[in-house]
Amino acid sequence: MRTIMLSSTVALAALGLGGCSPQANDAAQPADGNVAATVAGLAPGQQRGVLFRAIRDAGLACQHVAGAEQMPDSHGHAQWRARCDDGIEHLVDVAPDGVATVVSPKGS
């Protein structure tokens, strides 16, 4: 299991709302501060992009997320099962504050 900070900037960049400068990114925070809800509200392709970034930022090999299925929320966290192009599936848990935990099969 690897835990990383999934910035709301990553989620908003998928929407095309993030800017190139830190100031633009800081100004583009979700109104309610709930990064998990922001990711859950993205179109499927955008969600796959955010999940890809979480998996790669966790140091795992993945060329692209070929598919993703949102799982039932757990303790207020949004969760997705993300399948990479190599067939390996990862569970990506996103907390409202943007902390993402990636759980992967042993050895991946």
N, CA, C and O atoms as CSV, one atom per row, in Angstrom:
chain,resi,resn,atom,element,x,y,z
A,1,MET,N,N,0.853,-1.166,0.000
A,1,MET,CA,C,0.000,0.000,0.000
A,1,MET,C,C,0.900,1.230,0.000
A,1,MET,O,O,1.861,1.315,0.764
A,2,ARG,N,N,0.569,2.178,-0.870
A,2,ARG,CA,C,1.332,3.419,-0.948
A,2,ARG,C,C,0.365,4.586,-0.802
A,2,ARG,O,O,-0.716,4.584,-1.391
A,3,THR,N,N,0.758,5.579,-0.019
A,3,THR,CA,C,-0.078,6.755,0.192
A,3,THR,C,C,0.618,7.961,-0.398
A,3,THR,O,O,1.808,8.182,-0.176
A,4,ILE,N,N,-0.144,8.743,-1.156
A,4,ILE,CA,C,0.384,9.958,-1.761
A,4,ILE,C,C,-0.641,11.062,-1.574
A,4,ILE,O,O,-1.800,10.788,-1.260
A,5,MET,N,N,-0.230,12.296,-1.762
A,5,MET,CA,C,-1.142,13.422,-1.723
A,5,MET,C,C,-1.613,13.700,-3.140
A,5,MET,O,O,-0.826,14.079,-4.007
A,6,LEU,N,N,-2.905,13.508,-3.364
A,6,LEU,CA,C,-3.492,13.780,-4.674
A,6,LEU,C,C,-4.041,15.194,-4.595
A,6,LEU,O,O,-5.132,15.423,-4.074
A,7,SER,N,N,-3.291,16.116,-5.107
A,7,SER,CA,C,-3.687,17.509,-5.048
A,7,SER,C,C,-4.952,17.756,-5.844
A,7,SER,O,O,-5.172,17.145,-6.890
A,8,SER,N,N,-5.779,18.651,-5.343
A,8,SER,CA,C,-6.960,19.022,-6.113
A,8,SER,C,C,-6.539,19.625,-7.443
A,8,SER,O,O,-7.317,19.646,-8.397
A,9,THR,N,N,-5.308,20.113,-7.504
A,9,THR,CA,C,-4.786,20.647,-8.756
A,9,THR,C,C,-4.755,19.565,-9.825
A,9,THR,O,O,-5.039,19.841,-10.990
A,10,VAL,N,N,-4.410,18.321,-9.439
A,10,VAL,CA,C,-4.390,17.218,-10.394
A,10,VAL,C,C,-5.786,16.984,-10.936
A,10,VAL,O,O,-5.977,16.844,-12.144
A,11,ALA,N,N,-6.757,16.943,-10.044
A,11,ALA,CA,C,-8.137,16.723,-10.470
A,11,ALA,C,C,-8.612,17.858,-11.359
A,11,ALA,O,O,-9.277,17.627,-12.370
A,12,LEU,N,N,-8.280,19.063,-10.992
A,12,LEU,CA,C,-8.740,20.206,-11.768
A,12,LEU,C,C,-7.976,20.341,-13.080
A,12,LEU,O,O,-8.509,20.870,-14.055
A,13,ALA,N,N,-6.740,19.871,-13.113
A,13,ALA,CA,C,-5.998,19.889,-14.376
A,13,ALA,C,C,-6.690,18.994,-15.390
A,13,ALA,O,O,-6.702,19.291,-16.584
A,14,ALA,N,N,-7.266,17.897,-14.912
A,14,ALA,CA,C,-8.003,17.010,-15.811
A,14,ALA,C,C,-9.210,17.713,-16.408
A,14,ALA,O,O,-9.663,17.373,-17.502
A,15,LEU,N,N,-9.721,18.685,-15.689
A,15,LEU,CA,C,-10.847,19.468,-16.187
A,15,LEU,C,C,-10.402,20.625,-17.072
A,15,LEU,O,O,-11.222,21.281,-17.715
A,16,GLY,N,N,-9.093,20.867,-17.099
A,16,GLY,CA,C,-8.601,22.007,-17.854
A,16,GLY,C,C,-8.702,23.301,-17.067
A,16,GLY,O,O,-8.606,24.384,-17.643
A,17,LEU,N,N,-8.898,23.203,-15.736
A,17,LEU,CA,C,-9.034,24.403,-14.928
A,17,LEU,C,C,-7.740,24.805,-14.246
A,17,LEU,O,O,-7.597,25.946,-13.807
A,18,GLY,N,N,-6.792,23.874,-14.152
A,18,GLY,CA,C,-5.528,24.199,-13.513
A,18,GLY,C,C,-4.677,25.038,-14.443
A,18,GLY,O,O,-4.700,24.846,-15.659
A,19,GLY,N,N,-3.927,25.969,-13.874
A,19,GLY,CA,C,-3.068,26.814,-14.687
A,19,GLY,C,C,-1.636,26.329,-14.641
A,19,GLY,O,O,-1.339,25.294,-14.045
A,20,CYS,N,N,-0.759,27.072,-15.266
A,20,CYS,CA,C,0.642,26.688,-15.291
A,20,CYS,C,C,1.382,27.198,-14.065
A,20,CYS,O,O,2.429,26.659,-13.708
A,21,SER,N,N,0.856,28.219,-13.420
A,21,SER,CA,C,1.553,28.783,-12.271
A,21,SER,C,C,0.917,28.304,-10.975
A,21,SER,O,O,-0.272,27.987,-10.951
A,22,PRO,N,N,1.707,28.246,-9.880
A,22,PRO,CA,C,1.137,27.826,-8.598
A,22,PRO,C,C,-0.027,28.713,-8.163
A,22,PRO,O,O,-0.983,28.227,-7.559
A,23,GLN,N,N,0.046,29.994,-8.462
A,23,GLN,CA,C,-1.031,30.885,-8.064
A,23,GLN,C,C,-2.346,30.499,-8.750
A,23,GLN,O,O,-3.402,30.511,-8.118
A,24,ALA,N,N,-2.283,30.165,-10.016
A,24,ALA,CA,C,-3.493,29.773,-10.731
A,24,ALA,C,C,-4.036,28.468,-10.173
A,24,ALA,O,O,-5.250,28.305,-10.049
A,25,ASN,N,N,-3.145,27.533,-9.832
A,25,ASN,CA,C,-3.590,26.266,-9.276
A,25,ASN,C,C,-4.201,26.448,-7.898
A,25,ASN,O,O,-5.227,25.840,-7.593
A,26,ASP,N,N,-3.586,27.277,-7.058
A,26,ASP,CA,C,-4.133,27.499,-5.728
A,26,ASP,C,C,-5.508,28.131,-5.797
A,26,ASP,O,O,-6.358,27.856,-4.951
A,27,ALA,N,N,-5.735,28.963,-6.779
A,27,ALA,CA,C,-7.025,29.631,-6.907
A,27,ALA,C,C,-8.106,28.696,-7.422
A,27,ALA,O,O,-9.290,29.027,-7.360
A,28,ALA,N,N,-7.717,27.531,-7.929
A,28,ALA,CA,C,-8.671,26.610,-8.545
A,28,ALA,C,C,-9.063,25.471,-7.620
A,28,ALA,O,O,-9.405,24.388,-8.096
A,29,GLN,N,N,-9.023,25.687,-6.304
A,29,GLN,CA,C,-9.420,24.655,-5.354
A,29,GLN,C,C,-10.924,24.433,-5.432
A,29,GLN,O,O,-11.666,25.367,-5.738
A,30,PRO,N,N,-11.397,23.197,-5.157
A,30,PRO,CA,C,-12.837,22.967,-5.133
A,30,PRO,C,C,-13.484,23.859,-4.078
A,30,PRO,O,O,-12.914,24.080,-3.009
A,31,ALA,N,N,-14.657,24.362,-4.379
A,31,ALA,CA,C,-15.333,25.295,-3.474
A,31,ALA,C,C,-15.528,24.693,-2.091
A,31,ALA,O,O,-15.359,25.386,-1.087
A,32,ASP,N,N,-15.883,23.408,-2.023
A,32,ASP,CA,C,-16.115,22.786,-0.719
A,32,ASP,C,C,-14.869,22.110,-0.169
A,32,ASP,O,O,-14.914,21.546,0.924
A,33,GLY,N,N,-13.759,22.152,-0.898
A,33,GLY,CA,C,-12.511,21.555,-0.456
A,33,GLY,C,C,-12.489,20.039,-0.527
A,33,GLY,O,O,-11.535,19.427,-0.047
A,34,ASN,N,N,-13.496,19.413,-1.105
A,34,ASN,CA,C,-13.587,17.955,-1.148
A,34,ASN,C,C,-13.029,17.438,-2.473
A,34,ASN,O,O,-13.729,17.403,-3.485
A,35,VAL,N,N,-11.761,17.039,-2.447
A,35,VAL,CA,C,-11.097,16.556,-3.654
A,35,VAL,C,C,-11.741,15.254,-4.137
A,35,VAL,O,O,-11.906,15.055,-5.341
A,36,ALA,N,N,-12.104,14.371,-3.211
A,36,ALA,CA,C,-12.719,13.093,-3.588
A,36,ALA,C,C,-14.002,13.317,-4.369
A,36,ALA,O,O,-14.250,12.641,-5.366
A,37,ALA,N,N,-14.822,14.267,-3.919
A,37,ALA,CA,C,-16.071,14.564,-4.623
A,37,ALA,C,C,-15.783,15.163,-5.994
A,37,ALA,O,O,-16.502,14.894,-6.956
A,38,THR,N,N,-14.737,15.970,-6.083
A,38,THR,CA,C,-14.366,16.559,-7.370
A,38,THR,C,C,-13.981,15.458,-8.359
A,38,THR,O,O,-14.413,15.474,-9.512
A,39,VAL,N,N,-13.172,14.506,-7.905
A,39,VAL,CA,C,-12.759,13.398,-8.771
A,39,VAL,C,C,-13.968,12.556,-9.155
A,39,VAL,O,O,-14.101,12.151,-10.310
A,40,ALA,N,N,-14.847,12.291,-8.196
A,40,ALA,CA,C,-16.040,11.484,-8.478
A,40,ALA,C,C,-16.941,12.145,-9.513
A,40,ALA,O,O,-17.657,11.455,-10.239
A,41,GLY,N,N,-16.914,13.460,-9.588
A,41,GLY,CA,C,-17.750,14.195,-10.523
A,41,GLY,C,C,-17.160,14.359,-11.912
A,41,GLY,O,O,-17.811,14.909,-12.800
A,42,LEU,N,N,-15.938,13.890,-12.111
A,42,LEU,CA,C,-15.295,14.016,-13.420
A,42,LEU,C,C,-15.880,13.024,-14.419
A,42,LEU,O,O,-16.445,12.000,-14.035
A,43,ALA,N,N,-15.741,13.333,-15.678
A,43,ALA,CA,C,-16.104,12.395,-16.744
A,43,ALA,C,C,-15.172,11.182,-16.651
A,43,ALA,O,O,-14.054,11.311,-16.152
A,44,PRO,N,N,-15.608,10.006,-17.120
A,44,PRO,CA,C,-14.787,8.791,-16.990
A,44,PRO,C,C,-13.348,8.926,-17.491
A,44,PRO,O,O,-12.427,8.450,-16.828
A,45,GLY,N,N,-13.138,9.551,-18.621
A,45,GLY,CA,C,-11.781,9.716,-19.140
A,45,GLY,C,C,-10.919,10.582,-18.235
A,45,GLY,O,O,-9.729,10.322,-18.059
A,46,GLN,N,N,-11.524,11.606,-17.669
A,46,GLN,CA,C,-10.801,12.475,-16.751
A,46,GLN,C,C,-10.484,11.737,-15.452
A,46,GLN,O,O,-9.399,11.894,-14.892
A,47,GLN,N,N,-11.433,10.934,-14.976
A,47,GLN,CA,C,-11.180,10.134,-13.775
A,47,GLN,C,C,-10.007,9.194,-14.012
A,47,GLN,O,O,-9.126,9.068,-13.162
A,48,ARG,N,N,-9.995,8.532,-15.170
A,48,ARG,CA,C,-8.885,7.622,-15.466
A,48,ARG,C,C,-7.552,8.359,-15.461
A,48,ARG,O,O,-6.540,7.809,-15.028
A,49,GLY,N,N,-7.545,9.598,-15.939
A,49,GLY,CA,C,-6.323,10.400,-15.919
A,49,GLY,C,C,-5.856,10.697,-14.500
A,49,GLY,O,O,-4.660,10.626,-14.216
A,50,VAL,N,N,-6.772,11.025,-13.619
A,50,VAL,CA,C,-6.429,11.300,-12.224
A,50,VAL,C,C,-5.949,10.017,-11.545
A,50,VAL,O,O,-4.971,10.042,-10.798
A,51,LEU,N,N,-6.624,8.902,-11.798
A,51,LEU,CA,C,-6.215,7.627,-11.202
A,51,LEU,C,C,-4.837,7.210,-11.715
A,51,LEU,O,O,-4.011,6.712,-10.950
A,52,PHE,N,N,-4.593,7.412,-13.006
A,52,PHE,CA,C,-3.276,7.137,-13.585
A,52,PHE,C,C,-2.195,7.915,-12.849
A,52,PHE,O,O,-1.150,7.370,-12.495
A,53,ARG,N,N,-2.463,9.199,-12.624
A,53,ARG,CA,C,-1.483,10.047,-11.944
A,53,ARG,C,C,-1.230,9.555,-10.525
A,53,ARG,O,O,-0.088,9.557,-10.067
A,54,ALA,N,N,-2.286,9.130,-9.819
A,54,ALA,CA,C,-2.118,8.610,-8.458
A,54,ALA,C,C,-1.274,7.341,-8.466
A,54,ALA,O,O,-0.394,7.175,-7.622
A,55,ILE,N,N,-1.537,6.448,-9.412
A,55,ILE,CA,C,-0.794,5.189,-9.503
A,55,ILE,C,C,0.668,5.462,-9.820
A,55,ILE,O,O,1.559,4.888,-9.194
A,56,ARG,N,N,0.917,6.330,-10.782
A,56,ARG,CA,C,2.306,6.645,-11.156
A,56,ARG,C,C,3.024,7.389,-10.032
A,56,ARG,O,O,4.199,7.131,-9.769
A,57,ASP,N,N,2.324,8.313,-9.365
A,57,ASP,CA,C,2.939,9.052,-8.261
A,57,ASP,C,C,3.263,8.134,-7.086
A,57,ASP,O,O,4.130,8.447,-6.270
A,58,ALA,N,N,2.564,6.995,-7.000
A,58,ALA,CA,C,2.855,6.011,-5.959
A,58,ALA,C,C,4.062,5.141,-6.343
A,58,ALA,O,O,4.462,4.254,-5.589
A,59,GLY,N,N,4.631,5.407,-7.515
A,59,GLY,CA,C,5.820,4.686,-7.941
A,59,GLY,C,C,5.544,3.361,-8.618
A,59,GLY,O,O,6.431,2.514,-8.719
A,60,LEU,N,N,4.324,3.178,-9.080
A,60,LEU,CA,C,3.943,1.915,-9.714
A,60,LEU,C,C,3.981,2.044,-11.232
A,60,LEU,O,O,3.755,3.121,-11.784
A,61,ALA,N,N,4.269,0.938,-11.889
A,61,ALA,CA,C,4.321,0.920,-13.348
A,61,ALA,C,C,2.906,0.868,-13.905
A,61,ALA,O,O,2.099,0.030,-13.504
A,62,CYS,N,N,2.617,1.764,-14.826
A,62,CYS,CA,C,1.326,1.794,-15.512
A,62,CYS,C,C,1.484,2.761,-16.677
A,62,CYS,O,O,1.850,3.921,-16.484
A,63,GLN,N,N,1.208,2.285,-17.878
A,63,GLN,CA,C,1.320,3.165,-19.046
A,63,GLN,C,C,0.061,3.985,-19.261
A,63,GLN,O,O,0.128,5.130,-19.709
A,64,HIS,N,N,-1.081,3.404,-18.944
A,64,HIS,CA,C,-2.340,4.150,-18.906
A,64,HIS,C,C,-3.399,3.289,-18.229
A,64,HIS,O,O,-3.308,2.061,-18.206
A,65,VAL,N,N,-4.401,3.960,-17.679
A,65,VAL,CA,C,-5.504,3.252,-17.037
A,65,VAL,C,C,-6.511,2.908,-18.131
A,65,VAL,O,O,-7.135,3.788,-18.724
A,66,ALA,N,N,-6.652,1.614,-18.381
A,66,ALA,CA,C,-7.529,1.141,-19.445
A,66,ALA,C,C,-8.987,1.115,-19.020
A,66,ALA,O,O,-9.881,1.178,-19.863
A,67,GLY,N,N,-9.231,1.025,-17.734
A,67,GLY,CA,C,-10.597,0.996,-17.248
A,67,GLY,C,C,-10.636,1.303,-15.759
A,67,GLY,O,O,-9.660,1.077,-15.045
A,68,ALA,N,N,-11.752,1.813,-15.303
A,68,ALA,CA,C,-11.907,2.122,-13.885
A,68,ALA,C,C,-13.369,1.945,-13.500
A,68,ALA,O,O,-14.284,2.262,-14.260
A,69,GLU,N,N,-13.550,1.433,-12.309
A,69,GLU,CA,C,-14.892,1.225,-11.784
A,69,GLU,C,C,-14.950,1.842,-10.401
A,69,GLU,O,O,-14.145,1.513,-9.530
A,70,GLN,N,N,-15.915,2.746,-10.201
A,70,GLN,CA,C,-16.048,3.329,-8.869
A,70,GLN,C,C,-16.667,2.299,-7.945
A,70,GLN,O,O,-17.662,1.657,-8.278
A,71,MET,N,N,-16.064,2.157,-6.788
A,71,MET,CA,C,-16.510,1.210,-5.781
A,71,MET,C,C,-17.328,1.979,-4.737
A,71,MET,O,O,-17.321,3.210,-4.734
A,72,PRO,N,N,-18.025,1.269,-3.860
A,72,PRO,CA,C,-18.748,1.975,-2.793
A,72,PRO,C,C,-17.771,2.768,-1.921
A,72,PRO,O,O,-16.655,2.322,-1.655
A,73,ASP,N,N,-18.206,3.938,-1.486
A,73,ASP,CA,C,-17.380,4.752,-0.599
A,73,ASP,C,C,-17.081,3.974,0.681
A,73,ASP,O,O,-17.875,3.140,1.117
A,74,SER,N,N,-15.933,4.259,1.267
A,74,SER,CA,C,-15.529,3.624,2.510
A,74,SER,C,C,-15.095,4.696,3.498
A,74,SER,O,O,-14.085,5.367,3.287
A,75,HIS,N,N,-15.841,4.855,4.556
A,75,HIS,CA,C,-15.524,5.827,5.600
A,75,HIS,C,C,-15.360,7.240,5.045
A,75,HIS,O,O,-14.468,7.977,5.466
A,76,GLY,N,N,-16.216,7.611,4.105
A,76,GLY,CA,C,-16.173,8.950,3.523
A,76,GLY,C,C,-15.143,9.130,2.426
A,76,GLY,O,O,-14.966,10.238,1.920
A,77,HIS,N,N,-14.465,8.066,2.054
A,77,HIS,CA,C,-13.464,8.131,0.988
A,77,HIS,C,C,-14.056,7.542,-0.281
A,77,HIS,O,O,-14.738,6.518,-0.239
A,78,ALA,N,N,-13.795,8.189,-1.407
A,78,ALA,CA,C,-14.200,7.639,-2.703
A,78,ALA,C,C,-13.161,6.597,-3.108
A,78,ALA,O,O,-11.969,6.767,-2.851
A,79,GLN,N,N,-13.620,5.513,-3.746
A,79,GLN,CA,C,-12.702,4.449,-4.139
A,79,GLN,C,C,-12.980,4.003,-5.560
A,79,GLN,O,O,-14.124,3.950,-6.010
A,80,TRP,N,N,-11.879,3.680,-6.264
A,80,TRP,CA,C,-11.977,3.160,-7.620
A,80,TRP,C,C,-11.089,1.935,-7.753
A,80,TRP,O,O,-10.026,1.851,-7.137
A,81,ARG,N,N,-11.538,0.990,-8.562
A,81,ARG,CA,C,-10.692,-0.113,-9.007
A,81,ARG,C,C,-10.203,0.308,-10.387
A,81,ARG,O,O,-10.990,0.438,-11.324
A,82,ALA,N,N,-8.903,0.517,-10.498
A,82,ALA,CA,C,-8.312,0.976,-11.754
A,82,ALA,C,C,-7.500,-0.151,-12.366
A,82,ALA,O,O,-6.658,-0.751,-11.697
A,83,ARG,N,N,-7.753,-0.439,-13.644
A,83,ARG,CA,C,-7.042,-1.499,-14.357
A,83,ARG,C,C,-6.085,-0.861,-15.354
A,83,ARG,O,O,-6.497,-0.146,-16.267
A,84,CYS,N,N,-4.802,-1.135,-15.158
A,84,CYS,CA,C,-3.794,-0.606,-16.074
A,84,CYS,C,C,-3.763,-1.446,-17.341
A,84,CYS,O,O,-4.328,-2.539,-17.395
A,85,ASP,N,N,-3.095,-0.918,-18.357
A,85,ASP,CA,C,-3.016,-1.595,-19.644
A,85,ASP,C,C,-2.342,-2.959,-19.554
A,85,ASP,O,O,-2.520,-3.786,-20.447
A,86,ASP,N,N,-1.569,-3.215,-18.493
A,86,ASP,CA,C,-0.927,-4.523,-18.322
A,86,ASP,C,C,-1.840,-5.522,-17.611
A,86,ASP,O,O,-1.438,-6.656,-17.352
A,87,GLY,N,N,-3.066,-5.103,-17.296
A,87,GLY,CA,C,-4.041,-5.977,-16.656
A,87,GLY,C,C,-4.020,-5.945,-15.141
A,87,GLY,O,O,-4.911,-6.509,-14.506
A,88,ILE,N,N,-3.032,-5.303,-14.546
A,88,ILE,CA,C,-2.949,-5.241,-13.085
A,88,ILE,C,C,-3.958,-4.213,-12.571
A,88,ILE,O,O,-4.058,-3.099,-13.084
A,89,GLU,N,N,-4.697,-4.621,-11.548
A,89,GLU,CA,C,-5.698,-3.740,-10.954
A,89,GLU,C,C,-5.176,-3.169,-9.642
A,89,GLU,O,O,-4.509,-3.853,-8.866
A,90,HIS,N,N,-5.493,-1.910,-9.417
A,90,HIS,CA,C,-5.105,-1.201,-8.202
A,90,HIS,C,C,-6.374,-0.619,-7.592
A,90,HIS,O,O,-7.279,-0.207,-8.318
A,91,LEU,N,N,-6.446,-0.585,-6.276
A,91,LEU,CA,C,-7.526,0.099,-5.590
A,91,LEU,C,C,-7.003,1.474,-5.211
A,91,LEU,O,O,-6.002,1.589,-4.504
A,92,VAL,N,N,-7.675,2.511,-5.676
A,92,VAL,CA,C,-7.266,3.876,-5.372
A,92,VAL,C,C,-8.340,4.479,-4.469
A,92,VAL,O,O,-9.492,4.644,-4.871
A,93,ASP,N,N,-7.937,4.803,-3.245
A,93,ASP,CA,C,-8.807,5.376,-2.225
A,93,ASP,C,C,-8.460,6.862,-2.121
A,93,ASP,O,O,-7.309,7.216,-1.866
A,94,VAL,N,N,-9.455,7.730,-2.319
A,94,VAL,CA,C,-9.205,9.177,-2.275
A,94,VAL,C,C,-10.008,9.783,-1.130
A,94,VAL,O,O,-11.237,9.720,-1.115
A,95,ALA,N,N,-9.300,10.366,-0.180
A,95,ALA,CA,C,-9.929,11.042,0.957
A,95,ALA,C,C,-10.398,12.434,0.534
A,95,ALA,O,O,-9.894,12.986,-0.445
A,96,PRO,N,N,-11.349,12.999,1.257
A,96,PRO,CA,C,-11.821,14.343,0.911
A,96,PRO,C,C,-10.703,15.389,0.861
A,96,PRO,O,O,-10.792,16.351,0.097
A,97,ASP,N,N,-9.644,15.208,1.675
A,97,ASP,CA,C,-8.558,16.194,1.700
A,97,ASP,C,C,-7.540,15.979,0.584
A,97,ASP,O,O,-6.569,16.730,0.488
A,98,GLY,N,N,-7.745,14.967,-0.262
A,98,GLY,CA,C,-6.861,14.757,-1.398
A,98,GLY,C,C,-5.792,13.717,-1.188
A,98,GLY,O,O,-4.998,13.469,-2.095
A,99,VAL,N,N,-5.740,13.092,-0.015
A,99,VAL,CA,C,-4.765,12.036,0.203
A,99,VAL,C,C,-5.275,10.776,-0.483
A,99,VAL,O,O,-6.380,10.307,-0.210
A,100,ALA,N,N,-4.457,10.240,-1.371
A,100,ALA,CA,C,-4.822,9.025,-2.101
A,100,ALA,C,C,-3.954,7.873,-1.616
A,100,ALA,O,O,-2.742,8.013,-1.454
A,101,THR,N,N,-4.594,6.740,-1.390
A,101,THR,CA,C,-3.884,5.527,-1.022
A,101,THR,C,C,-4.090,4.531,-2.151
A,101,THR,O,O,-5.221,4.249,-2.547
A,102,VAL,N,N,-2.988,4.003,-2.665
A,102,VAL,CA,C,-3.052,3.044,-3.761
A,102,VAL,C,C,-2.673,1.680,-3.195
A,102,VAL,O,O,-1.572,1.491,-2.677
A,103,VAL,N,N,-3.604,0.734,-3.302
A,103,VAL,CA,C,-3.378,-0.635,-2.847
A,103,VAL,C,C,-3.247,-1.500,-4.090
A,103,VAL,O,O,-4.126,-1.511,-4.952
A,104,SER,N,N,-2.130,-2.229,-4.170
A,104,SER,CA,C,-1.823,-3.014,-5.360
A,104,SER,C,C,-1.541,-4.458,-4.983
A,104,SER,O,O,-1.232,-4.757,-3.830
A,105,PRO,N,N,-1.649,-5.354,-5.961
A,105,PRO,CA,C,-1.285,-6.744,-5.694
A,105,PRO,C,C,0.173,-6.845,-5.265
A,105,PRO,O,O,1.017,-6.058,-5.695
A,106,LYS,N,N,0.450,-7.803,-4.429
A,106,LYS,CA,C,1.826,-7.991,-3.963
A,106,LYS,C,C,2.760,-8.216,-5.151
A,106,LYS,O,O,2.458,-8.993,-6.057
A,107,GLY,N,N,3.886,-7.529,-5.131
A,107,GLY,CA,C,4.875,-7.694,-6.185
A,107,GLY,C,C,4.707,-6.741,-7.359
A,107,GLY,O,O,5.524,-6.760,-8.279
A,108,SER,N,N,3.662,-5.902,-7.354
A,108,SER,CA,C,3.509,-4.979,-8.482
A,108,SER,C,C,4.161,-3.646,-8.205
A,108,SER,O,O,4.126,-2.754,-9.052
